[in-house]
Amino acid sequence: EAQVTQNPRYLITVTGKKLTVTCSQNMNHEYMSWYRQDPGLGLRQIYYSMNVEVTDKGDVPEGYKVSRKEKRNFPLILESPSPNQTSLYFCASSYLMPGRPVGNNEQFFGPGTRLTVL
Amino acid sequence: SQQGEEDPQALSIQEGENATMNCSYKTSINNLQWYRQNSGRGLVHLILIRSNEREKHSGRLRVTLDTSKKSSSLLITASRAADTASYFCATGLRQGAQKLVFGQGTRLTINP
């Protein structure tokens, strides 16, 4: 089954304790992206990756890191989480045609990770 | 500000009625997509309409696109309780960052 998986689904942690949220897709998609969703603010892009070893900042990258060492995985790292990073996080992936905008294709979303930072 | 903005923010109708949601955007687009999100879960792609298309159907869904007004509408006919969800439009830009830009969504409630 084609899918995007995220782990963990729920996490409660404390300020400053490093954490990683994993994301994996089995569709051989080139493009992967992380979003956070907050009430009244919609979905905001954190980081995205066009392919292996190619990552770039989205709209709200502060406090986050990512890596893309393998095509299927795109972990989100919070080196020193703070309470303002409490949010619902989504990973998404899509096919990417060479030279064409990523917005040409539908994105497949993971089930979400609800993070609470105390 | 957001590229896509949905209207209304919330909509409550009776089962069987039609639901219409609107989306406005600001800059030139390659396409516009609609997604559904059940409470707290991942977004699911519903339909994509390209900038050279005016109308598209998928089952009970009808999407229109008016590039001159920079707006789109999503019509769900003969609504069902299972249609209760949030609906988001997302625009794929012609130029600029490689991403979809999501609106803040319309919360649709179907009352039995």
Interface residues (C-beta under 8 A of the other chain):
Chain A: V4 Y31 S33 Y35 G40 L41 G42 L43 Q45 Y48 M50 D56 G58 L88 F90 A92 P101 V102 G103 N104 E106 Q107 F108 F109 G110 P111 G112 R114
Chain B: Q2 I29 N30 N31 Q33 Y35 G40 R41 G42 L43 V44 H45 L48 F88 A90 T91 G92 L93 R94 A97 Q98 K99 L100 F102 G103 Q104 G105
